[in-house]
Amino acid sequence: MEQRINRIKVVLAEKQRTNKWLAENLGREYSTISKWCTNTNQPDLITLTKIAHLLEVDIRELLVSGRPTLKDSDFTSGNK
């Protein structure tokens, strides 16, 4: 199970917007947005800022609050 890092899917639902709408407004592929919404991949900070602007929310609302739990493998998978 993937760790939840962002709340993009939740905020889209709260704002009654869709992945398709976000993809069109960001000029990104639908599949990319889908990966962000399932926390399979994460947007970079610039993109996260753009998402917050489009959804008219504070960027912090797009992130899961609290201290993340990471495994040792999260630090060693190709980041040497």
DAURZI-V946261 format. One line per field, one symbol per residue. ss: DSSP state (h for helix, s for strand, l for the rest). A space follows every 50 residues. Layout:
# DAURZI-V946261
ss->???
This chain:
# DAURZI-V946261
ss->lllllslhhhhhhhllllhhhhhhhhlllhhhhhhhhlllllllhhhhhh hhhhhlllhhhhslllllllllhhhhllll
